[in-house]
Amino acid sequence: MQAISRKTSRLATVGALAGAAVLAVSVPAFAHVTVAAEGAAAKGGYAVVDFKVPNERDNASTTKLEVAFPTDHPLASVMPEPVNGWKVEVTKSKLDKPLEMHGKQISEAVSKVTWTATDGKGILPGYFQKFPVSVGALPQDADQLAFKALQTYSNKEVVRWIEVPQKGQAEPDNPAPTLQLTAAADDAHGAAAQNTSAGSKSAESTPTAAAESGSDTTARVLGVVGIVVGAAGVAYGVFAGRRRTAA
């Protein structure tokens, strides 16, 4: 009977560990404010980039996003796409060294873009929002661009995503959104036209968000199922052990 009792104990332990492992896997990873291109972000070309902002709080909404654009590699063209429920403000600054764009001298460039929620809700807990921007021309002498960002919540908390990741080092606690640039395309303007055209369709961001949200939901459901299965294993082990003991 002692052997049966030990076997039952081992079964219960294994079931408990399996449930704990599934629970650990099902917990969502810590999310940051990020930036990614819709397609390629080729050096010397134009691209539509999305600033993705997740809400990381359970008791507050994200009501404001401020994104600082790089001053060491200023972008002559920055055009935000309208987002329902949000007011956008574009701030420009004088350049120390003028840029040339389509044969014209540009003496100022966008230094900051600010989105503020106007519907009183913003980004609710458990959701995220994308903010598309058409940018260019991308620098040819850089491999990445860092956009320092400030995320403000409805409870007045401000999270500063301003630590620029360094190659070969661990990711900082509050990394700045960083755009990776690809090799220059043969026809940068052609690629730019294609990206801008894609970015002009505001409805396209909604299916993308829905797809990613669906993936997150699926992962959570699988995690819950795994926990239930683990718990069932524990109950079965205990029940089987009692039956053997009683016999």
Legacy VTK file of the C-alpha trace (Angstrom):
# vtk DataFile Version 3.0
C-alpha trace
ASCII
DATASET POLYDATA
POINTS 247 float
0.000 0.000 0.000
2.891 2.307 0.623
4.102 1.680 -2.947
0.664 2.567 -4.294
0.582 5.702 -2.133
4.009 6.780 -3.435
2.877 6.159 -7.044
-0.245 8.229 -6.479
1.843 11.045 -5.007
4.141 11.006 -8.032
1.168 11.151 -10.401
-0.265 14.105 -8.532
3.083 15.903 -8.584
3.539 15.351 -12.323
0.021 16.618 -13.012
0.595 19.715 -10.894
3.892 20.475 -12.624
2.270 20.061 -16.044
-0.480 22.490 -15.120
2.054 25.000 -13.776
4.126 24.715 -16.954
1.107 25.399 -19.155
0.164 28.351 -16.969
3.642 29.808 -17.315
3.528 29.464 -21.099
0.078 31.016 -21.329
1.084 34.233 -19.546
1.499 36.968 -22.215
4.978 38.380 -22.745
5.751 41.894 -21.576
4.901 44.190 -24.499
6.550 47.442 -25.541
5.747 50.328 -27.848
7.264 49.243 -31.166
7.637 50.443 -34.744
7.606 48.326 -37.896
7.361 49.002 -41.608
4.479 47.866 -43.777
6.741 46.031 -46.189
10.368 47.069 -46.601
12.029 50.152 -45.120
14.781 50.523 -47.725
17.607 52.992 -47.274
17.059 56.082 -49.410
13.410 55.205 -49.988
10.022 55.875 -48.430
7.925 53.637 -46.209
4.750 53.476 -44.181
5.575 52.574 -40.587
3.215 51.591 -37.773
3.767 52.578 -34.161
2.112 49.769 -32.197
0.997 50.732 -28.688
-0.277 48.034 -26.287
-2.033 48.879 -23.051
-0.041 47.282 -20.229
-2.257 48.386 -17.353
-5.376 46.737 -15.951
-6.820 49.854 -14.344
-6.113 52.652 -16.868
-6.345 53.473 -20.561
-3.626 54.858 -22.817
-4.751 58.352 -23.769
-1.662 59.896 -25.364
1.401 58.932 -27.387
4.332 61.241 -28.140
6.951 60.070 -30.636
10.213 61.997 -31.086
11.711 61.707 -34.570
15.486 61.338 -34.932
17.436 64.588 -35.177
20.677 62.949 -36.318
18.869 61.604 -39.401
15.973 64.039 -39.976
13.163 62.948 -42.288
12.016 65.551 -44.811
8.595 63.938 -45.281
6.439 62.773 -42.353
2.687 62.329 -42.926
0.538 60.660 -40.234
-2.566 58.747 -41.286
-5.782 59.813 -39.501
-6.858 57.437 -36.719
-10.461 57.428 -35.536
-10.822 58.735 -32.002
-7.407 60.393 -31.962
-6.174 63.945 -32.624
-2.744 64.190 -34.218
-0.316 67.095 -33.848
2.857 67.416 -35.917
5.724 69.500 -34.514
8.491 70.800 -36.778
11.907 72.186 -35.866
14.601 74.123 -37.705
17.443 72.061 -39.113
21.073 72.885 -38.467
21.828 71.660 -41.977
19.120 71.969 -44.666
18.002 68.866 -46.542
17.463 68.599 -50.269
14.225 66.994 -51.468
13.170 66.840 -55.125
15.557 69.667 -55.953
14.338 71.899 -53.116
16.048 72.939 -49.902
14.215 71.876 -46.736
15.107 74.012 -43.723
12.834 72.297 -41.174
11.683 68.773 -40.442
9.246 66.990 -38.169
10.713 66.507 -34.698
7.663 65.072 -32.915
4.246 63.616 -33.595
1.647 63.499 -30.811
-1.584 61.490 -30.755
-4.223 62.353 -28.118
-7.435 60.401 -27.567
-10.564 62.462 -28.241
-13.265 59.892 -27.441
-12.501 59.738 -23.731
-11.503 56.073 -23.989
-8.169 55.751 -25.779
-6.625 52.285 -25.715
-8.497 50.179 -23.175
-6.861 47.460 -21.041
-6.307 44.314 -23.071
-6.130 46.134 -26.423
-3.564 47.817 -28.667
-3.616 50.502 -31.344
-1.535 51.152 -34.449
-0.585 54.659 -35.582
0.554 54.658 -39.259
2.949 57.281 -40.611
4.429 57.725 -44.083
8.121 58.676 -43.778
11.059 59.423 -46.085
13.466 59.706 -47.469
15.106 57.181 -45.160
18.836 57.736 -44.548
21.373 55.783 -46.566
24.112 55.934 -43.935
22.243 54.214 -41.082
21.047 50.674 -40.347
18.285 51.664 -37.946
16.316 54.633 -36.631
15.273 55.036 -33.002
12.063 56.874 -32.127
11.863 57.756 -28.436
8.272 57.623 -27.194
6.202 58.669 -24.187
3.043 56.719 -23.340
0.537 58.490 -21.079
-2.248 56.708 -19.200
-5.587 58.022 -17.966
-4.286 57.923 -14.376
-1.531 60.403 -15.396
1.203 57.755 -15.379
3.833 58.300 -18.084
5.990 55.446 -19.378
9.160 56.612 -21.130
10.246 54.315 -23.963
13.527 56.125 -24.538
16.383 53.646 -24.012
18.046 52.980 -27.365
18.960 49.275 -27.739
22.680 48.663 -28.280
24.017 45.905 -30.507
25.457 43.012 -28.521
23.759 44.094 -25.291
20.629 42.908 -23.531
17.413 44.719 -24.312
16.825 47.606 -21.870
13.781 47.748 -19.623
12.183 50.577 -21.594
13.494 50.244 -25.157
12.810 52.985 -27.684
10.873 51.864 -30.773
13.550 51.031 -33.365
13.051 50.710 -37.119
15.433 48.367 -38.925
16.423 49.572 -42.408
17.025 47.257 -45.345
19.416 47.583 -48.289
18.655 50.325 -50.767
16.194 49.334 -53.487
16.915 49.823 -57.202
13.925 52.138 -57.495
13.411 53.751 -54.102
10.688 56.127 -55.339
8.758 53.276 -56.915
8.838 51.348 -53.675
7.806 54.498 -51.845
4.795 54.985 -54.069
3.674 51.424 -53.429
4.069 51.751 -49.657
2.291 55.130 -49.574
-0.579 53.738 -51.599
-0.919 50.848 -49.179
-0.780 53.188 -46.200
-3.513 55.455 -47.612
-6.119 52.734 -47.026
-6.974 53.325 -43.403
-9.145 50.237 -43.228
-6.179 47.931 -43.792
-4.863 48.364 -40.263
-8.097 47.017 -38.783
-7.860 43.478 -40.255
-4.218 43.335 -39.183
-5.110 44.268 -35.641
-7.980 41.792 -35.677
-5.703 38.996 -36.905
-3.090 39.663 -34.230
-5.813 39.942 -31.590
-7.240 36.618 -32.807
-3.833 34.987 -32.438
-3.548 36.311 -28.895
-7.045 34.994 -28.091
-6.187 31.565 -29.491
-3.044 31.438 -27.360
-5.016 32.309 -24.243
-7.667 29.662 -25.003
-4.999 27.001 -25.522
-3.378 28.064 -22.269
-6.659 27.692 -20.363
-7.303 24.290 -21.959
-3.821 23.183 -20.913
-4.455 24.268 -17.342
-7.748 22.362 -17.262
-6.039 19.243 -18.632
-3.284 19.525 -16.022
-5.826 19.907 -13.233
-7.763 16.909 -14.550
-4.547 14.888 -14.428
-4.035 15.791 -10.790
-7.634 14.866 -9.908
-7.385 11.574 -11.779
-4.130 10.654 -10.008
-5.605 11.339 -6.586
-8.853 9.512 -7.397
-7.029 6.478 -8.783
-4.807 6.320 -5.723
-7.799 6.379 -3.386
-9.483 3.568 -5.301
-6.366 1.386 -5.073
-6.019 2.155 -1.360
-9.655 1.291 -0.735
-9.281 -1.964 -2.686
LINES 1 248
247 0 1 2 3 4 5 6 7 8 9 10 11 12 13 14 15 16 17 18 19 20 21 22 23 24 25 26 27 28 29 30 31 32 33 34 35 36 37 38 39 40 41 42 43 44 45 46 47 48 49 50 51 52 53 54 55 56 57 58 59 60 61 62 63 64 65 66 67 68 69 70 71 72 73 74 75 76 77 78 79 80 81 82 83 84 85 86 87 88 89 90 91 92 93 94 95 96 97 98 99 100 101 102 103 104 105 106 107 108 109 110 111 112 113 114 115 116 117 118 119 120 121 122 123 124 125 126 127 128 129 130 131 132 133 134 135 136 137 138 139 140 141 142 143 144 145 146 147 148 149 150 151 152 153 154 155 156 157 158 159 160 161 162 163 164 165 166 167 168 169 170 171 172 173 174 175 176 177 178 179 180 181 182 183 184 185 186 187 188 189 190 191 192 193 194 195 196 197 198 199 200 201 202 203 204 205 206 207 208 209 210 211 212 213 214 215 216 217 218 219 220 221 222 223 224 225 226 227 228 229 230 231 232 233 234 235 236 237 238 239 240 241 242 243 244 245 246
